[in-house]
Each structure stands twice: as C-alpha cells, then as structure tokens.
Amino acid sequence: MNEHIPTEEELTGLFSILYVEDDEAINFLYQRMLKTLGFQRVWGARDGEEGLQLFQQVQPDIVLSDIMMPKMDGLEMVRNIRQEDAEVPVIMATAFDEKNYLMRSIEIGVDRYIVKPIDRNQFNGAIHTICRNLYERREAEEYARRKIQARINQATAQTLSEVANLFPNPAIIFSGEGKITFINDAFTTMLETHDLRRLSQGDVQMNDLLVKRDGYLSSLQDLEPADYRRNRILIHKGRINTIYQVASHQIALGEEAQLHQVYTFTNITRLEYEKHKSQNLARLLQENFRTRVCSNTVAETSTQASPGAGTSSDTPAVSCTTLLSNAELAVLRRSHLSKTSATEYVDSLDDAIVDQMEELSDVDFELEEHLIHLSKAPSQEMLDSIAQDVSSYARAIRQLVDFNDLAFALEQLYEIVSALDIGSIKLDKFIVLMESVRQDLRDWRTMVFVTREAQDIHYLDSSLFSSCLQFQLDFSADSDVADEGGDLELF
C-alpha cells in the first residue's frame, strides 16, 4: 500500500467529478470552484437526463448534483446511477425548503447532503471527506488484491519470484490438477478486482472470464502450438475488451519436479487496431487502382472518337470517381528516411511557432468536448464545429514546412467532415475514427512539442494519414467501397 498520505489538494487531483446543476451561472461558478480545489477532470451537466448520459459516458469518480431540475430531478438521476454503480460517491445540494427529499435521498444511497446557499467551508469539507473516503476505499481494495496474490503465491513464493521476473507480461501458473499456484503482478491488473477474487476462491475458472466471440479462443486448453496467430483471447475490463496473445509452456516445480502449466499474455490490442487500419487502407488503394484504370479507359475511348461526333446513345456511360489524387498518393508514398529528434527540431523553430503549437491543447480540448456533445446530442452544428477544429489544426500545422504532409491530410479530412450531413452518417463509426485522429494528434503534439521525447518527429505521420484515409473510405461521398471487413469490436 502507498505509505505517503496525500494532502487535500493531492487527493482531489486523483479523482474526477460530475457536477449537475440547471442554473448555468451556478454551474459555471462551481465548476471553477471545483477546479481550484484541485480536480483535474470536471464535467458539467444542466439536468438529470444529461447528467445520467454523461455519467454513463465518462464514468466519474464522484457525482455532485442539485435536486430540483427539469427533465429529470437529481434523485431520479441518482436512482438510475445506482442501478449501474452502487458505490460511486454522491453529494446532493438543495435549498432549505427541499428537506422533505432527505429521507428519499438516504434511501437511494446519497453519501452527503449539503444545503443551499452553500457555505464554502461546508462545501470544501464535504468534498475532501468524500475524496478521503474514496482514497481509503481504493487503498483497501489494493490491499485486498495484494492479500489474494500473497495467498496464492505463498506455497512457492521463493521459486516463483524468479519466474515473475522472466514474465513482465501477465502470467498465471496452474498445477497438474488445474489449481492456481501463482500469478504475477501484471496478472492482477489484467482482470477486474471482483473477477480476480472469484478466480482465486475457485468460484470461476479462467475460461469463464474469456469473452466468447468468433475468431478468439473460448478456452485456454484450445491453444494451437503450430499456429500462434490463432491463440488470441478477449478479456473484458473497464467496459472495454482487450486482446491478448496467449503462450503456454510447462515447467517443473518443487522437490518432486511436478509439472505446472504456465500461461503468459501479451496485450496486442493496439497492434490489432493498427492491422485493421492497414487492411482498410489496402482496400482503399485497391479500389483506387480499379477506378484509375476505369478512368484511363474512358480517356482512351474519348481520343478514339471522331472529333465532330456526339456521344452515341448506344454507348454506356462510364462513371469512375478517383478516391485519391496524385498529390495524396505522393504523400502516401513519401517516407522520411532521415530521422530528426524532437529536441533538435523544436530548438530550430521560432519561439512564436512553438507557442502556437503548444496552444493547440485548447483545440484538442474543444475537439474532445465537441465529440462528447455529438455523442449525446447529434446535431449538424456540432458536426460543423468538429470540422472547424480539424481546420484549426491544419492551419497551425501548415506553418511547419516539415509537416506539410500532415497539414494536407488534415485539410482533406476537413473537406470531408464539412460536407457531411448529420442525418446520413454512421455516428458511432464517425466518433471512433475521429477520436483516433484526435488521440494521435494529441500524442504527436505532446511528444514533439511538450515533452520533446520523440526520437523521430515523423513517427506518427503514417498513423495519422491512415486515419484520414479511413475517413475517406467510410465517409467520402465519392467512395463506393463496401465495408466488407467491419470494424474491430473493442467495446
């Protein structure tokens, strides 16, 4: 367990909070107040219905809400939240004349109850008490996880500690009778705490925790030594499925050299995602080649026609639209053979340009907020705002000569997004793809201009350009490529 006792400001910095209040002025004021207390992640909602949707989306650590609100009051919102999460701390704020709601709030599991007008000291005290309790609860859970691990490892701790050092990835060892004899540190983070507890107590088997889906193993006993590529499993944790490559081998332990089965797990979720993007890119280029051949055929037909002859009604019209221009293909073909480190590159730039690159954090924040709002309340206005965010990124990056490729790709992405109609797109796919672009842009900006850790300033170019091409594949009005492969299902 962590021996350091965090200060009140350090405590609030560890957690996120959702504030639900229909009065916009109060909502704005208290969001600022929460940030001054140290919260790094604060989300605001204007009524219970919006608050419930935002809770389901962002999964905050703490909920602070008014009671009397339109659409759905605070208590009804909390009742719905409790059906999904019985443990998240909830603080209710209300006026003196709403004390009749006190008993109902206790029944549905409200943790704290503060009265308006809110006293600043009372408010701060309630927040810090909740954070302290939440911190101690999580410390207790971590302690419980450690006890489970210690109990499982007790019999062969000395021998298996050496094995743990050999396997930095999650590892589990079974005896010949199928009993768990060891798990390493990494394995304890692979599963939900309650699943780990049930597994250690024998209430479930490891195979019971595998997500059953075509293309993935439903049992560890189904491993195929001759084809390791098929040895993949899905593990559900934190509302997300993670893909692991599984390897297995036997070791002899103890004085009697009893055979034990060792399973190790390598997280390949990112690799699978990149492979999926590459496959879509290959489909895009294949279709582009087909349409270019078709376009050349049309050109040859035109040159063979008589100069004065009109188009024959018996000649079928050929319509071929090219998905990629010559400029786009040039960008795709281009490779940066000489690597430049971020430190060397940024030191060569004007301070004003570096400042503008760092200010892109505001654009990233707005893009993230717009994607959240789009998922909650789809609208053409929000879609147009996202297009403008992409355009802002493109304009800023266009100042960097070395990143004209990236600026070009973002300009093309802006053209596609700005032409979309909110009523005719697959919203879930749009949000997933745009979030991928946003995260790549954030990582690029951070690694190159903030931490300057990147050894190659162009390390993310191919991923970003691939994401932009994926948009063209799925959302361009000119694209007629069928989505044969489907999306990688991680949610």
N, C-alpha and C positions, 0 to 999 in steps of 0.2 A: 504493500500500500504506500501511497505517497506520504512521506513524513512532513513535507512542507505544508504549513497551514496558510491557505491563501487569504489575502486581505479582502475587504468587501468589494473593492473595485476589481480585483483579480477574479473574484467569484462571479460577478455579473458578466465579465468578459468571457467566461466559459460557456455561457448559455445564450439561447435565442428566445425572443418573446414576441407574442402576437397581441396587439392592442386593438380592441374592438370598441368603437365609440361613434355614435351617429352625428354628434356635433363636430363639424370639420375643424373649427378653431381649437376646441379642446383636444381633438385627436392630434392635430399638428403640434400643439404645445407639449402634450405628454409624450409624444414620440421623441421630441427633442430632449425632454427631461430624462427619459429612459436612456438615451444615448450618453447624456452627461454622467449618468450613474455607472457607465462602463459597458453597456450592452453593445456588441459589435453588429448584431443582426436583429433589427426591429422591423416587424411588418405591421401595417395598419389596415383595418377594415372598417366600413361605415355602417354595417348592420350585421345581425346574427347570421343571415344567409350567406353573405360574403365572407364573414369570419369563419364559418364552417368550411366553405370551399377552400379558403386559404390555409386553414389548419390541415386539411387533407392533403394539400399540395406540398407545403413546406415543412410540416411536422415540427412545430416549435417546441422548445423545452418547457415554456411557461405560457399561460394564457391569462391576460388581464382584460376584463370586459365590463361594460356598463350593463344594466339590466333592461331598462326601458328603451327599446329601439324598434324601428319599423321592420316590416317583412318577417323577422324572427327575433324574439326578445333574447336577452342574454342567457336566461335559464334554459330555454328550449335549445339554444345552441350548445350549451354545456351538456345537456342531456344527450344530445346526438354525439358529442365528442366522447362522452363516457362510454358509449357503445363501441367505440373504436379504440379508445385508450383510457383505461381505468386509472392510470397512475399519473398522468400529466398534471402538474400543479395548476390550480385555477384560483384567481383572485377576482372577486366581484366588487364593483364600485357602484354605489347608488345613493339617492337622496334620502333624507330623514323619513319622508312620508312613504317610502317604499319598504319599510322594515317588515311589513307583512310577508315579504318574499323570503325572509330569513330562514324560516323552517323549511321551505321548499328547497332553498339553496343548500341547506345542510343535507337534505335527503338525497340530492343528486351528486353530492360529493365535492362541494366547493371547499377549498382549503382555507381561504382567508376572505374576510368580508370587511371592506372599508367604506366609510360614509362620506358623501359629498356635503359641502365643499371639502375637498381632500386636504388634510393637514400635511405639509411637506414632510415633517418628521415621521408622522404615522405612515405615510406612503413609502418613504425610504426604508423604514423599519420592516414593513410588510414584505417589500421586495427582497431585502437582504435576508430575512428569515426564510423565505421560500428558497432562495438560492443556496443558503447554508444547508437546509434540509435536503435539497436535491443533490447537492455535492456529497453529503454524508451517505445518502442512499446509494449513489453510484459507487462510492468508495466501498460500501458494504457488499455490493454486487461483485465488485472486482475481488474483494477478499473471498467471497464465496466461490468465485471461479478458481481462485488460487487453491482453495481447500480441496475442490473437486480434483484439480490437477494433481495436488500432492497426494491425495488418497489413491488415485490410480497409479501414480508413479512410485509409491512407497516401496513395493516389493523389490524392484530392480533399479532403484534410483541411481546408484553409482555406475552401473554398466550402461544404462540407457542415457545418462547425461552426455556420454561421449557420442552416442548415436544422434542426439539432438543437435550437436554441433555440426554434424555432417549434413543435416537436413534443415536449412534455413526456411524452406517452404513447409506448409502444414504437413505433419506426419502422424500416423497412428499405427500402433502395433497390436496385433491380435495373437493370442496363444493358439496352440494347436486345437484347443477346444472352442475357439471362437470368442474367448473372453478378452476384453481390452486390457492390455498390460501397460501401455504407455501412450501418452500424447505429448507433443511438444508445445512450446509457447505459441507458435504460429497457428497451430490447430485450434487453440482456444478462441482465436479471433475469427476463425472461419465460419463458426456457427453462432446462431442466436444463443444467449445465455441459458434460456429455458430448454432449448434443444440439447445443449451440451449437458445440462443437468440430467435430463431424461435419459440421454445416451449413457452417462456414467452410472446411473442407477439401474440400467438394464430395462427401462420401460419401453425403449425403442431400439431398433437396430440401425446401424449406419445406412443400410439400404433404404430404410423407411424415410430418411431425410433427403434422398435424392429426388429432384423434380423429374417426374416421368414425362418424357417428350421424345418424339421420333428423332433419331439421329444421335441420341445420348444414351449412355448406359443406365439401366434401371437397377443394376446390381453390380457390386464390385467383383463378384465372382465371374462376371461375364467378360472380364478383361481379355483381350486378344494379343498375346505377346508378339505375334507375327505382324500385326498392323497397329502400331501405337497410335496412329492418327484417329482411329475409331474409339480410343479409350478416353472419352470425354464425359464429364458429368455436369449437371446443373445443381447449384446449391442456392436456396432462397434465403436471403438475409437483408433486412432493412428495406423490404418492398422491391428488391432488385434481384434478378437471377445472375449469378456469377458462374462463368465457365471455367472448369478446371481440367487440365490434362492429368490423368492418373497413371502412376507407375507402381509396379509391385515387385517385390523380391523377398526371399526368405533369408533369415539369419538364425543362428543357433545361439541360445542364451542359457545361462545357468550352468551348474556343475554337470547336469545330465545332458547338456547341449540340446535342449528341446527346441524344435523348430518353431519359429514365430514368423508370421506374415506381416511384412511392412508395406504400408501404402503411403505414397507421397503424392502431393497435389500441387500443381503449378497453375497459377492464375493466368489464363490465356484469353481473358475477355477482350482486352484491348487488341490483341493480335487477331482474334476472330472478327472484331469490328473492322479493323483495317483491311483484312482479307475480303470482307463483304463489300467494302467500298471499292476495292480494286476490281472485284468481279463486275460490279455495276459500271465502273469506268471502262472495262474491257468491252462490255455490251454496248456502251455508248460509242466507242471508237469503231466497233464492228458495224454498227448501224450507220455511222458517219461515212465509212468507206462505201457501203452499199449505196447511200444517197449520192455520193460524189460520182460513182460510176454511172448512176442513172442520169445525173446532170450532164456528164460528158456525152452520154448517148443522145440527149436532147440537143446538145450543141452540134454534134456531128450531123444529126438529121436536118438541122436548120441550114447548115452550109451546103448540103446536098440539094436543097430545094431550089427551084427556079427563082431568079431574082424578082420576077414580077408576079409569081404565083401566090395566091392566097392559101390559107390553111384549109385543107380538104376536110369536109365533114366526116369522111370515112376514116380519117386518121385519128386514132385515140389520143386524147391529150395526156401528156405525161407530167405529173406534178411531183417534183422531188425537192424537198427542203433540206438544206445543209444545216446540221446542228452546230458544227464548229467552223469558224472562219480560218483563213490561213494564219492570221495573227494568233488565234487561240491555239492552233496546232503548233505554232512556233514556240509558244510559251510552254506547252506540254512537253515538247521535245528538249527544251533547253535544260541543261544540267550545269550546276555551279561546281566546277572542278577545283577551284581554289577556295579553301575554307578560310574565313575571317572570323576571329573571335569577337564576341560582343563588346568586350572591353576595348579592343583595338578599334572597332568600328565606331562606337559611341564617342570615344576620345577625338575622333576625326571630324565630328559633326559640330555645327554651330550650337551654342547653348540654347538659343531660341527654338531650334528644331527639336532638341532633346526635351525641352519643356513641353512642347506641343504633343510629343509622343506620350509623355507621362500623363498629360491631361486627357488622353484617350480613355483613362479609367472612368471618367464621367460618362463617356459614350457607352462603354461596356456596361456600366450600372443601368443606364437608361434602356439599353437593349435587353438586358435581363428583366427589368421591370415590365417592359412592353410585351415580352414573351409570356410573362406570368399573367398579365392582364388579358392577353389574347386567348390564353387557355381557359380563363374564367369567363370572359365575355367577348366572344369573337365579334369583331367589327371591322369595316373597311378602313375606318380612321386609324385603328391600332395597327393594321397591316401596313398602311402608308407610313406610319411612324417608324416601323421596323425598317422599311425601305430607306427612309431618311437617315436612320442610324448607320446602315451599311454605307450609304453615300458619304456620311461624315468620316467614316473610317477610310474610305477610298481617297477622299480629298486630302486627308492628312498624310497618308502613306505615299501619295503621288509626289510629295516633296522629296522623297528619298529615291535617288536615282537607282540605287541597288535593288529597290523593291518595286520597280515599275511593273514587273510580272504580277506581283500580288495586288497592286492597285488596279491593274487591268482586270484581274479575275473578280475583284470586288465590284468594279464598275459594271461588269456583265451581270453579276448577281443582283445589283441594284436594279438594272433594267428589267430583269425577270420578275423580281418581287413587286416592283412598282406597277407592273402590268397585270398582276393577279387580281382576280375577283374573289372576295372572301366567301361567296356562296358556292364556288365551284372547285375548291381545293380540298385535299385531304389534310385537315387541320393537324391531326396528331403527327403525321409524317413531316409536315412543314415545321412544326415546333422542334421535333427531334433533330432534323437536319440543320435548322438554324442554330439550335443550341450547340451542336457540334462545331459549327463555324465560330460561334461566339467564344467557346472554350478554347479553341485553337488560337484565335486572335488574342485572347487574354494571356494564354501561356506564352505566345510569341512576344507580346509587349513586355511581359514580366521578365522573361529570360534574357531578352536582348537589351531593354532599356531601364529596367528597375534593378534586378539583382545582377544583371550582366554575366550570368553564369554560362550562357550558351557558348560552346566551342565553335559552332558554325552558325552564323546569323541566318542562314537559309535552311536550317534543319526542319522547319515546319512548312516550307513552301509547297511541297508536293501534297501534303495532307490537306492544306487549305485549298489548293487548286482542285484537288479531287473532290472535296466537299462542294465547291462551287459548280463543278461539272455534274455532280449528283443532283443538284437543284435543277440544272438544265435538263437532265434526263427525266426528272419526275414532274417538273412544273412549267417548263417552257411550252408555249402554245405551239411551237414548231416541232416539238418532239412527238414522234409516233411510236416510240419504243415501248413495248409492253413490259410491265413489271413482272417478269417471269420468276425471278428468284425470291421475291418478297423481302421483307425487312428482317434483320436479325432481332429476334424477340428476346429482349432482356428484361422486360417489365411485366 
